[in-house]
Amino acid sequence: MLYITSDSAQIRSDMMEFAMHVWPFSCYVYAKEAPRVPDLEDLSPEELRLLTYTASASGTSAAFLKDMEELKRKQANVRRLYANITPEEVKKMVRWLMGVGRFHLLF
């Protein structure tokens, strides 16, 4: 059983770190072995490279680049929201996580 706290300060700190030092297409996991939080997609550099080659080979590079810029903008916006997350919003997120897996809330 995984235990999660409602530590909004930790999430804010993590998101500030994300903004400066983390691959822009990384997801975020609040606690070890927990499901990823909603709205952040996970796309590795290798996956991005394959998608780029595929788009190039199929002649859809312009649309692909547009989609990637939109995804990058979306990821940045979500991280900004999480960087300013309130304790009440953390409780909502943790409750969502509890619905996805087997977790007990500690607050």
Contact map, one row per residue, 1 for C-alpha under 8 A:
11100000000000000000000000000000000000000000000000000000000000000000000000000000000000000000000000000111000
11110000000000000000000000000000110000000000000000000000000000000000000000000000000000000000000000000111000
11111000000000000000000000000000000000000000000000000000000000000000000000000000000000000000000000000011110
01111100000000000000000000000010000000000000000000000000000000000000000000000000000000000000010000000011110
00111110000000000000000000000000000000000000000000000000000000000000000000000000000000000000000000000000111
00011111000000000000000000000000000000000000000000000000000000000000000000000000000000100110010000000000111
00001111111000000000000000000000000000000000000000000000000000000000000000000000000000100100000000000000000
00000111111100000000000000000000000000000000000000000000000000000000000000000000000011100100000000000000000
00000011111110000000000000000000000000000000000000000000000000000000000000000000000000000000000000000000000
00000011111111000000000000000000000000000000000000000000000000000000000000000000000000000000000000000000000
00000011111111100000000000000100000000000000000000000000000000000000000000000000011010000000000000000000000
00000001111111110000000000000000000000000000000000000000000000000000000000000000011110000000000000000000000
00000000111111111000000000000000000000000000000000000000000000000000000000000000001000000000000000000000000
00000000011111111100000000000000000000000000000000000000000000000000000000000000001000000000000000000000000
00000000001111111110000000000000000000000000000000000000000000000000000000000011011000000000000000000000000
00000000000111111111000000000000000000000000000000000000000000000000000000000000001000000000000000000000000
00000000000011111111110000000000000000000000000000000000000000000000000000000000000000000000000000000000000
00000000000001111111111100000000000000000000000000000000000000000000000000000010000000000000000000000000000
00000000000000111111110100000000000000000000000000000000000000000000000000010010000000000000000000000000000
00000000000000011111110000000000000000000000000000000000000000000000000000000000000000000000000000000000000
00000000000000001111111000000000000000000000000000000000000000000000000000000000000000000000000000000000000
00000000000000001111111101000000000000000000000000000000000000000000000000000000000000000000000000000000000
00000000000000000100111111000000000000000000000000000000000000000000000000000000000000000000000000000000000
00000000000000000110011111000000000000000000000000000000000000000000000100110000000000000000000000000000000
00000000000000000000001111100000000000011111000000000000000000000000000100100000000000000000000000000000000
00000000000000000000011111110000000000011111000000000000000000000000000000000000000000000000000000000000000
00000000000000000000000011111000000110011100000000000000000000000000000000000000000000000000000000000000000
00000000000000000000000001111100000110010000000000000000000000000000000000000000000000000000000000000000000
00000000000000000000000000111111111110000000000000000000000000000000000000000000000000000000000000000000000
00000000001000000000000000011111011110000000000000000000000000000000000000000000000000000000000000000000000
00010000000000000000000000001111110000000000000000000000000000000000000000000000000000000000000000000000000
00000000000000000000000000001111110000000000000000000000000000000000000000000000000000000000000000000000000
01000000000000000000000000001011111000000000000000000000000000000000000000000000000000000000000000000000000
01000000000000000000000000001111111100000000000000000000000000000000000000000000000000000000000010001000000
00000000000000000000000000001100111110000000000000000000000000000000000000000000000000000000000010011000000
00000000000000000000000000111100011111010000000000000000000000000000000000000000000000000000000000000000000
00000000000000000000000000111100001111110000000000000000000000000000000000000000000000000000100010000000000
00000000000000000000000000000000000111110000000000000000000000000000000000000000000000000000000000000000000
00000000000000000000000000000000000011111000000000000000000000000000000000100100000000000000000000000000000
00000000000000000000000011110000000111111100000000000000000000000000000000100100000000000000000000000000000
00000000000000000000000011100000000000111110000000000000000000000000000000100000000000000000000000000000000
00000000000000000000000011100000000000011111000000000000000000000000000000000000000000000000000000000000000
00000000000000000000000011000000000000001111101100000000000000000000000000000000000000000000000000000000000
00000000000000000000000011000000000000000111111100000000000000000000000000000000000000000000000000000000000
00000000000000000000000000000000000000000011111110000000000000000000000000000000000000000000000000000000000
00000000000000000000000000000000000000000001111111000000000000000000000000000000000000000000000000000000000
00000000000000000000000000000000000000000011111111100000000000000000000000000000000000000000000000000000000
00000000000000000000000000000000000000000011111111110000000000000000000000000000000000000000000000000000000
00000000000000000000000000000000000000000000111111111000000000000000000000000000000000000000000000000000000
00000000000000000000000000000000000000000000011111111100000000000000000000000000000000000000000000000000000
00000000000000000000000000000000000000000000001111111110000000000000000000000000000000000000000000000000000
00000000000000000000000000000000000000000000000111111111000010010000000000000000000000000000000000000000000
00000000000000000000000000000000000000000000000011111111100000000000000000000000000000000000000000000000000
00000000000000000000000000000000000000000000000001111111110000000000000000000000000000000000000000000000000
00000000000000000000000000000000000000000000000000111111111110010000000000000000000000000000000000000000000
00000000000000000000000000000000000000000000000000011111111110000000000000000000000000000000000000000000000
00000000000000000000000000000000000000000000000000001111111100000000000000000000000000000000000000000000000
00000000000000000000000000000000000000000000000000000111111110000000000000000000000000000000000000000000000
00000000000000000000000000000000000000000000000000000011111110000000000000000000000000000000000000000000000
00000000000000000000000000000000000000000000000000000011111111110000000000000000000000000000000000000000000
00000000000000000000000000000000000000000000000000010011011111111000000000000000000000000000000000000000000
00000000000000000000000000000000000000000000000000000000000111111100000000000000000000000000000000000000000
00000000000000000000000000000000000000000000000000000000000111111110000000000000000000000000000000000000000
00000000000000000000000000000000000000000000000000010010000111111111000000000000000000000000000000000000000
00000000000000000000000000000000000000000000000000000000000011111111100000000000000000000000000000000000000
00000000000000000000000000000000000000000000000000000000000001111111110000000000000000000000000000000000000
00000000000000000000000000000000000000000000000000000000000000111111111000000000000000000000000000000000000
00000000000000000000000000000000000000000000000000000000000000011111111100000000000000000000000000000000000
00000000000000000000000000000000000000000000000000000000000000001111111110000000000000000000000000000000000
00000000000000000000000000000000000000000000000000000000000000000111111111000000000000000000000000000000000
00000000000000000000000000000000000000000000000000000000000000000011111111100000000000000000000000000000000
00000000000000000000000110000000000000000000000000000000000000000001111111110000000000000000000000000000000
00000000000000000000000000000000000000000000000000000000000000000000111111111000000000000000000000000000000
00000000000000000000000000000000000000000000000000000000000000000000011111111100000000000000000000000000000
00000000000000000000000110000000000000111000000000000000000000000000001111111110000000000000000000000000000
00000000000000000010000100000000000000000000000000000000000000000000000111111111000000000000000000000000000
00000000000000000000000000000000000000000000000000000000000000000000000011111111100000000000000000000000000
00000000000000000000000000000000000000110000000000000000000000000000000001111111110000000000000000000000000
00000000000000100110000000000000000000000000000000000000000000000000000000111111111000000000000000000000000
00000000000000100000000000000000000000000000000000000000000000000000000000011111111100000000000000000000000
00000000000000000000000000000000000000000000000000000000000000000000000000001111111110000000000000000000000
00000000001100100000000000000000000000000000000000000000000000000000000000000111111110000000000000000000000
00000000001111110000000000000000000000000000000000000000000000000000000000000011111110000000000000000000000
00000000000100000000000000000000000000000000000000000000000000000000000000000001111111000000000000000000000
00000001001100000000000000000000000000000000000000000000000000000000000000000000111111101100000000000000000
00000001000000000000000000000000000000000000000000000000000000000000000000000000000111111100000000000000000
00000111000000000000000000000000000000000000000000000000000000000000000000000000000011111110000000000000000
00000000000000000000000000000000000000000000000000000000000000000000000000000000000001111111000000000000000
00000000000000000000000000000000000000000000000000000000000000000000000000000000000011111111100000000000000
00000111000000000000000000000000000000000000000000000000000000000000000000000000000011111111110000000000000
00000100000000000000000000000000000000000000000000000000000000000000000000000000000000111111111000000000000
00000000000000000000000000000000000000000000000000000000000000000000000000000000000000011111111100000000000
00000000000000000000000000000000000010000000000000000000000000000000000000000000000000001111111110000000000
00010100000000000000000000000000000000000000000000000000000000000000000000000000000000000111111111000000100
00000000000000000000000000000000000000000000000000000000000000000000000000000000000000000011111111100000000
00000000000000000000000000000000000000000000000000000000000000000000000000000000000000000001111111110000000
00000000000000000000000000000000011010000000000000000000000000000000000000000000000000000000111111111010000
00000000000000000000000000000000000000000000000000000000000000000000000000000000000000000000011111111111100
00000000000000000000000000000000000000000000000000000000000000000000000000000000000000000000001111111100000
00000000000000000000000000000000001000000000000000000000000000000000000000000000000000000000000111111100000
00000000000000000000000000000000011000000000000000000000000000000000000000000000000000000000000011111110000
11000000000000000000000000000000000000000000000000000000000000000000000000000000000000000000000001111111000
11110000000000000000000000000000000000000000000000000000000000000000000000000000000000000000000011001111100
11110000000000000000000000000000000000000000000000000000000000000000000000000000000000000000000001000111110
00111100000000000000000000000000000000000000000000000000000000000000000000000000000000000000010001000011111
00111100000000000000000000000000000000000000000000000000000000000000000000000000000000000000000000000001111
00001100000000000000000000000000000000000000000000000000000000000000000000000000000000000000000000000000111
